[in-house]
Amino acid sequence: MAKKKKNAKGHNPVVATNRKVRHNYNILETYECGVVLVGTEVKSLREGKATLGDAFATIDEGEVWLRNLHIPEYSRGHWTNHSPVRVRKLLLHRREIDSLMGKVRDGNKTLIPLSLYFKEGRLKCELGLAQGKQAYDKRQDIKRRTEEREITRDLGRRIKGIKG
């Protein structure tokens, strides 16, 4: 069987991303983990339907669980459809779980899913170890991005010979 092609940039097809997380949190580390799903969830995800907005991960009794991930019911499903918001197990190596458990327990860090994507036919979750930003951190980031945008705009004008 032939492998499915990746998108134009050579990346795996992304099902969902959490765009707000990089604004509200500093991402310290990222992990790639598998997700345990039922059949209709996979079909719904292949249609590109999922919401990561409120999702987070917890470590309970040595296992990592993904909570508040919303995968809508499969449109052509029937009585075998899944519950849209249910707790799903994430698959990580034992040493990664132990490391994460220590880091989360130490203080104000949380596990947040950054994106969901298919890799070789299996759903993967990019999980980030995140630390919350304060309001002044967010303002500094916005200021830094604005300054960088203005610098690149000015450089572009100089190269084109436009005075501004």
Salt bridges, closest charged atoms under 4 A:
GLU29 OE2 - LYS103 NZ 2.49
GLU32 OE1 - LYS119 NZ 3.29
GLU41 OE1 - ARG86 NH2 2.89
GLU41 OE2 - ARG88 NH2 2.75
GLU47 OE1 - LYS49 NZ 3.45
GLU47 OE2 - ARG76 NH2 3.57
ASP60 OD2 - ARG67 NH2 2.46
GLU63 OE2 - LYS89 NZ 3.18
ASP98 OD1 - ARG94 NH1 3.80
ASP141 OD2 - LYS133 NZ 2.25
ASP141 OD1 - ARG144 NH2 3.63
GLU148 OE2 - ARG144 NH1 3.52
ASP154 OD1 - ARG157 NH1 3.90
